């Protein structure tokens, strides 16, 4: 005897738009930006300004904060 297929429930819809969960890569990239910015600033201070880019001088601090800020902005979209 063949089984009758049951209809799909109406509640089993896929979330779309802002309700959709983040992709798998989102969280590692978000934390990666925050850590990269922190490491950039720490390397600048520990090396006495010789690393990561010596020709930028104190602008390295702004670059490090900018990279970390991108990660912090991504936290507003984290689901």
C-alpha positions as a LaTeX table, in Angstrom:
\begin{tabular}{lrrr}
\hline
Residue & $x$ (\AA) & $y$ (\AA) & $z$ (\AA) \\
\hline
Unk1 & 0.00 & 0.00 & 0.00 \\
Unk2 & 1.41 & 3.40 & $-0.92$ \\
Unk3 & 1.86 & 6.07 & 1.70 \\
Unk4 & 0.11 & 9.36 & 1.25 \\
Unk5 & 2.38 & 12.38 & 1.35 \\
Unk6 & 1.47 & 14.84 & 4.03 \\
Unk7 & 1.34 & 18.50 & 3.01 \\
Unk8 & 4.13 & 20.77 & 4.22 \\
Unk9 & 3.20 & 22.90 & 7.21 \\
Unk10 & 2.77 & 26.59 & 6.44 \\
Unk11 & 5.07 & 27.55 & 9.34 \\
Unk12 & 8.16 & 25.96 & 7.76 \\
Unk13 & 9.13 & 28.97 & 5.65 \\
Unk14 & 12.73 & 30.03 & 5.18 \\
Unk15 & 13.60 & 33.33 & 6.86 \\
Unk16 & 14.51 & 36.05 & 4.43 \\
Unk17 & 16.00 & 39.50 & 4.56 \\
Unk18 & 16.99 & 40.73 & 7.99 \\
Unk19 & 15.60 & 37.63 & 9.73 \\
Unk20 & 18.01 & 35.28 & 7.95 \\
Unk21 & 20.93 & 33.92 & 9.98 \\
Unk22 & 24.46 & 34.98 & 9.12 \\
Unk23 & 26.62 & 32.89 & 6.81 \\
Unk24 & 29.18 & 30.58 & 8.38 \\
Unk25 & 32.10 & 32.88 & 7.47 \\
Unk26 & 30.64 & 35.97 & 9.16 \\
Unk27 & 31.70 & 35.38 & 12.76 \\
Unk28 & 35.33 & 34.37 & 12.02 \\
Unk29 & 35.78 & 37.38 & 9.74 \\
Unk30 & 34.25 & 39.71 & 12.33 \\
Unk31 & 36.52 & 38.51 & 15.11 \\
Unk32 & 39.44 & 38.38 & 12.68 \\
Unk33 & 39.10 & 42.09 & 11.91 \\
Unk34 & 38.95 & 42.96 & 15.59 \\
Unk35 & 42.01 & 40.86 & 16.41 \\
Unk36 & 43.97 & 42.06 & 13.37 \\
Unk37 & 43.42 & 45.68 & 14.40 \\
Unk38 & 44.52 & 44.94 & 17.94 \\
Unk39 & 47.62 & 43.08 & 16.77 \\
Unk40 & 48.46 & 45.93 & 14.35 \\
Unk41 & 48.45 & 48.45 & 17.21 \\
Unk42 & 50.39 & 46.17 & 19.58 \\
Unk43 & 53.05 & 45.47 & 16.95 \\
Unk44 & 53.40 & 49.20 & 16.31 \\
Unk45 & 53.98 & 49.96 & 20.00 \\
Unk46 & 56.22 & 46.98 & 20.76 \\
Unk47 & 58.45 & 47.59 & 17.71 \\
Unk48 & 58.88 & 51.26 & 18.56 \\
Unk49 & 57.23 & 52.35 & 15.31 \\
Unk50 & 59.40 & 50.22 & 13.01 \\
Unk51 & 56.60 & 47.80 & 12.16 \\
Unk52 & 54.03 & 47.17 & 10.51 \\
Unk53 & 54.64 & 50.10 & 8.08 \\
Unk54 & 57.43 & 52.36 & 9.32 \\
Unk55 & 56.84 & 55.10 & 6.74 \\
Unk56 & 53.30 & 55.73 & 8.07 \\
Unk57 & 54.49 & 56.60 & 11.57 \\
Unk58 & 51.65 & 57.39 & 13.97 \\
Unk59 & 49.07 & 56.74 & 11.24 \\
Unk60 & 49.56 & 53.05 & 12.05 \\
Unk61 & 47.44 & 53.60 & 15.17 \\
Unk62 & 44.59 & 54.98 & 13.08 \\
Unk63 & 44.88 & 52.08 & 10.64 \\
Unk64 & 44.75 & 49.56 & 13.51 \\
Unk65 & 41.70 & 51.24 & 15.02 \\
Unk66 & 40.08 & 51.40 & 11.58 \\
Unk67 & 40.53 & 47.67 & 11.01 \\
Unk68 & 39.17 & 46.88 & 14.48 \\
Unk69 & 36.27 & 49.30 & 13.92 \\
Unk70 & 35.22 & 47.34 & 10.83 \\
Unk71 & 34.90 & 44.27 & 13.06 \\
Unk72 & 32.90 & 46.20 & 15.63 \\
Unk73 & 30.57 & 47.50 & 12.91 \\
Unk74 & 30.01 & 43.91 & 11.80 \\
Unk75 & 28.70 & 43.09 & 15.30 \\
Unk76 & 25.63 & 45.22 & 14.57 \\
Unk77 & 24.63 & 42.76 & 11.80 \\
Unk78 & 25.42 & 39.58 & 13.77 \\
Unk79 & 22.41 & 37.32 & 14.34 \\
\hline
\end{tabular}
